[in-house]
């Protein structure tokens, strides 16, 4: 496993995808990104040697791994996609003379902020131009209330975290459901005096809560409130990371939009706080079957079979959004081919991701001939029978790029998708996996 450069590959690349075709076969997608990040961070804070199997070797996760090494954590690669991590508890991290480069990864920056808030030294976190545009105030505010101090540029990176030991335990009511903010608070709460509690306005993905228990930490619950007790000692654990449902979603949707297609994606995590994409696809009329259900670590997993058919438009409400937030761009491709109208509301969070995903999807779909109405918090699409060909600007956003790659399956002419280098931040090897299922995709290097 290579852990050298994690940011800023020289030059760029475009995807050129031929029109038509259909996906077929059984595939595996890389390990879950969210779980890989959390396994690294909790392993670093635990006592003893943790083993992470099927670790996602993406730029985002390698950014977290490299940052932890700069903080004194010993980590070494095992066999392919395995990491051995020797933790010595949060009290044995040490200051880094270098800025921790988070690349394009908001998860790295926000969750590391939670770890660093409880350290008796200052650390600077930075990232690429896209990450510098993403809002960090939502993490800065609760961690400041616990006693850390931050220097930022109007709530944006670069962030300098001046930690404090111990932090002050508090109760937090979060204005927005966010697994990253929740996780940062819980990581800080492990280093606080007393019990730290939080409540979200809606459920968000619960990987941190599940994994904390795997590492021997009791997660406190009181109705809608979630808590951790400061000073809880984490013990090393072995973690097997399931396949990433967000990565699988591109192939599930690619299959769903093409009648006669059958695809099985093996060993995918189906955490109930992540499977919104499956629920929404079923509501649109897709035929989805879960095979061989099992547990990988503390996470439910299964093989997911999708058979292509005829989809219809649906209403996607604010309550649907947190459980499908990363898959919504790909779902908009399916919606654009569904009979009738699809309306998405309550998704303003998509405007502050790696790109303004609402604007990027609206622009791309309009260029393919789809009638799109934009709102501050969503989109309304009227389905078309077939996309036009042409060029799409991915805005350097990995999920936009992969979503439009699948759109070529129902296009009249080839698609060129610009600026796709950042696909490696979440799905290294996407082009090869796509070709193995029948997508005629070529990668062209650009200056």
C-alpha positions, -999 to 999 in steps of 0.1 A, spaced: 0 0 0 14 34 -10 10 62 15 32 88 -1 15 117 -18 -21 122 -10 -29 156 -25 -25 174 -58 -16 149 -85 1 168 -114 -23 177 -142 -59 166 -145 -79 141 -164 -112 138 -182 -135 108 -185 -147 100 -221 -176 76 -220 -192 61 -251 -230 62 -253 -252 33 -246 -244 -2 -234 -255 -18 -202 -238 -29 -170 -236 -66 -161 -219 -89 -136 -207 -92 -101 -183 -66 -87 -168 -54 -55 -162 -18 -46 -135 -4 -23 -139 -3 15 -162 23 31 -146 57 33 -164 69 65 -156 37 83 -119 37 72 -115 72 86 -130 63 119 -110 31 123 -78 51 119 -88 77 144 -101 54 171 -72 30 166 -49 60 171 -67 69 204 -68 33 216 -42 13 236 -26 -15 217 -24 -26 181 -54 -24 159 -57 -42 125 -79 -27 98 -88 -50 69 -102 -37 35 -90 -2 44 -99 23 16 -66 34 0 -81 67 -13 -65 101 -11 -90 112 16 -82 83 39 -45 84 33 -47 121 43 -60 110 77 -34 83 80 -5 106 71 -18 132 96 -18 107 124 17 97 116 28 133 119 11 132 154 33 103 164 11 73 157 29 42 144 11 27 114 23 3 88 7 -14 58 0 -51 60 -12 -71 30 -31 -52 3 -57 -28 18 -47 -37 54 -33 -13 80 -17 -21 114 -20 8 138 -3 10 172 -21 34 195 -10 46 229 -41 66 239 -48 103 232 -24 114 259 6 101 239 0 122 207 26 149 201 27 182 183 36 182 146 61 207 133 43 205 99 8 215 89 -15 185 86 -26 184 50 -62 171 47 -62 174 9 -98 174 -3 -112 156 28 -137 174 50 -140 143 71 -102 144 79 -103 181 89 -135 179 110 -127 147 129 -91 156 135 -103 188 149 -122 168 175 -91 148 184 -68 178 185 -92 199 206 -82 178 236 -44 180 231 -21 204 250 -5 218 219 -14 238 187 -18 222 153 -26 236 119 -49 218 95 -51 228 58 -63 214 25 -68 221 -12 -88 250 -26 -120 231 -25 -116 222 12 -108 258 20 -142 268 8 -161 243 30 -176 256 63 -158 246 94 -176 269 119 -201 242 126 -172 222 142 -153 252 156 -183 265 176 -190 234 198 -153 226 203 -147 262 213 -175 259 239 -156 229 253 -124 249 258 -104 246 226 -94 278 207 -93 281 169 -77 304 144 -94 304 110 -103 325 80 -139 334 87 -147 299 97 -127 283 69 -94 265 66 -66 268 73 -75 260 109 -51 262 138 -64 242 168 -51 253 202 -62 223 223 -68 221 260 -66 192 284 -90 184 298 -118 198 278 -151 209 295 -180 185 291 -212 201 277 -245 194 262 -248 204 225 -280 208 204 -268 207 168 -287 229 143 -280 205 114 -277 167 113 -241 160 105 -222 128 112 -189 147 109 -198 173 135 -213 147 158 -182 126 155 -159 155 162 -178 163 194 -177 127 205 -139 124 199 -134 156 219 -158 143 246 -135 113 252 -110 139 264 -133 160 285 -140 161 323 -175 146 327 -201 135 302 -206 151 268 -240 149 253 -255 160 219 -288 159 201 -293 162 164 -325 174 146 -326 142 125 -306 110 124 -272 110 107 -249 80 100 -239 62 132 -206 46 123 -188 64 151 -212 51 178 -209 16 165 -172 17 163 -167 33 197 -184 2 212 -162 -21 192 -132 -3 208 -147 -9 243 -163 25 249 -198 26 262 -220 51 243 -246 68 265 -282 72 254 -311 92 269 -340 94 244 -328 116 215 -296 125 234 -263 107 227 -233 109 251 -197 97 259 -179 98 292 -146 116 294 -116 94 302 -131 63 287 -102 42 277 -103 26 242 -88 -8 236 -74 -19 203 -97 -38 179 -97 -56 146 -119 -39 121 -131 -53 87 -144 -25 66 -174 -34 44 -177 -21 8 -188 15 5 -225 19 -2 -218 54 -16 -194 39 -42 -217 10 -49 -245 35 -55 -231 45 -89 -233 10 -102 -267 3 -86 -281 34 -103 -263 25 -135 -281 -8 -135 -315 6 -124 -317 30 -154 -312 3 -180 -340 -22 -185 -327 -57 -188 -296 -51 -168 -286 -71 -137 -257 -62 -114 -246 -76 -80 -223 -56 -58 -208 -78 -32 -200 -73 5 -215 -38 8 -223 -20 41 -260 -16 46 -260 5 78 -296 17 84 -284 53 86 -268 50 52 -293 30 31 -315 59 21 -303 54 -15 -318 19 -15 -351 32 -1 -354 60 -26 -345 37 -56 -372 12 -45 -397 41 -42 -388 50 -79 -396 14 -89 -362 -2 -90 -360 -40 -82 -334 -44 -54 -326 -76 -35 -303 -81 -6 -284 -114 -6 -263 -132 20 -268 -107 48 -241 -107 75 -221 -85 98 -186 -72 92 -174 -59 125 -202 -39 140 -217 -31 106 -245 -50 87 -235 -60 51 -249 -78 22 -246 -85 -15 -269 -60 -34 -286 -71 -66 -303 -45 -89 -323 -53 -120 -329 -25 -145 -365 -15 -152 -387 16 -157 -385 42 -130 -410 69 -120 -405 103 -104 -409 108 -66 -409 135 -39 -376 135 -19 -383 154 13 -360 170 38 -364 139 61 -349 117 33 -318 138 28 -295 129 57 -297 92 50 -288 96 13 -267 129 13 -237 115 -7 -258 95 -31 -282 123 -42 -261 134 -72 -263 99 -87 -300 97 -78 -306 129 -98 -293 110 -128 -319 83 -122 -346 109 -116 -338 126 -149 -346 94 -167 -377 85 -146 -412 90 -160 -428 122 -146 -414 147 -121 -390 144 -92 -387 170 -66 -358 173 -41 -361 197 -12 -343 202 21 -309 195 6 -292 229 10 -262 210 26 -253 199 -10 -243 235 -17 -213 232 7 -198 199 -3 -167 195 -25 -186 216 -50 -220 232 -50 -236 199 -60 -270 213 -66 -256 238 -91 -233 213 -107 -260 187 -112 -285 213 -125 -260 226 -150 -249 192 -162 -284 178 -165 -296 209 -184 -267 205 -209 -280 169 -215 -315 182 -223 -333 177 -189 -357 204 -178 -345 215 -143 -358 240 -119 -334 251 -91 -343 261 -55 -321 272 -27 -325 238 -11 -331 215 -40 -341 207 -76 -371 197 -96 -366 175 -127 -388 163 -155 -377 130 -168 -365 125 -204 -363 93 -224 -327 98 -233 -298 122 -226 -280 142 -252 -243 138 -255 -217 166 -249 -194 179 -222 -200 181 -185 -179 200 -159 -175 179 -128 -163 210 -109 -135 188 -96 -161 168 -75 -156 131 -75 -193 123 -70 -204 146 -98 -179 129 -121 -190 94 -113 -227 102 -115 -224 116 -150 -202 86 -161 -233 65 -155 -255 89 -174 -237 79 -206 -255 45 -204 -287 63 -215 -271 90 -238 -275 94 -275 -239 105 -280 -206 101 -260 -200 122 -229 -168 140 -219 -167 147 -182 -141 173 -173 -118 175 -143 -121 140 -129 -88 137 -110 -105 139 -76 -124 106 -82 -94 90 -65 -103 108 -32 -131 83 -27 -129 55 -53 -94 47 -66 -97 24 -96 -133 35 -105 -125 35 -142 -112 -1 -142 -142 -13 -122 -166 5 -145 -150 -10 -176 -152 -45 -160 -190 -42 -159 -194 -29 -194 -191 9 -193 -170 20 -222 -150 46 -203 -116 60 -213 -94 83 -191 -76 111 -209 -49 130 -192 -50 168 -195 -26 196 -188 
